[in-house]
């Protein structure tokens, strides 16, 4: 489902809810001042990658990050609905705790989507991104990163912090595996 092409990924800059360890889900939270600074700093890592298209979640925190980065790149920007973070329904705004790991392991959340439903939607967003003119930079959320990680069977990846640039390289052979490296 994921086209075998090199692409880059950045999780949005920090928000006030990230700092509080609150689950944002689809809540449209803007970047904090620190998140804005992180986004400006991320530009120095992407400016020499010849990015042609930035695909981003339409949620404010990802869109702001993409816009700040694009101030230095001046490339095509494409909002993609499927790159939105997971829908946590009644748990939106809650401090992340045991319930979150239960959801990742298959428990359902009232008024939310299952982790499996989210992964399928997220991967459709990645696919829609990677058919754009590349090289591609995807600016989205931690959950999108987890969906990519799961699809590529990269189970030993570290979690991705705010505004960390990650490179995903396709397999070099038919039986090869995707590789991933965090650049910042």
Phi, psi and omega in degrees: 000331178266118178303140184279081180217147176298135173210166182240151182224137172228128170284143181307161176293167184295147173243170177297327179288327173302314182298331180268359183061038176266142178281115182275320184054232182274359178300132187269078184268133178280169175294148170278170174304323176296319178298323177295317178296319178299319181295319177295321179292325181299331180304322181297336180273338182257347189298335181257014182268000181058037180300130177262326185220134170253117174259134186217156170295143178282355178294142189311315185296322178282319180298316178298316179300313180298317181296318180297315179297320183289344175302328179265342183262323183056051179245180181292135177244132183232112174284137181231114184307319184292350177273005175295155177293168181296153177269109181264007175048236184295346181265001177300131179089352179282151173294134181294131182207206183304323181302327183291315177296325177296319178296315178301330182267010172115353177291147180269152180245133178305130177067008181249182176259154177288159178300320180296317176299316179300313182301316180298317178296314182300317181293329174295321177295320177295316178301312180299329178290314189283355174266000175283171178291126185253174006295147186251140168243123175260126176246112186210224193234165178303322179296323178296319177301316179296322179295317178298312179305315181294315182296327182268002180055044177256068189287344184260016179288144173289159175297159182255126178278170179298133176061029173269128179276129179237137177253130176247119181250134182290163177301148179271349178217171181301323182262003180286171181243157172299151173236156184220140174216139177271127185269325175231000000 
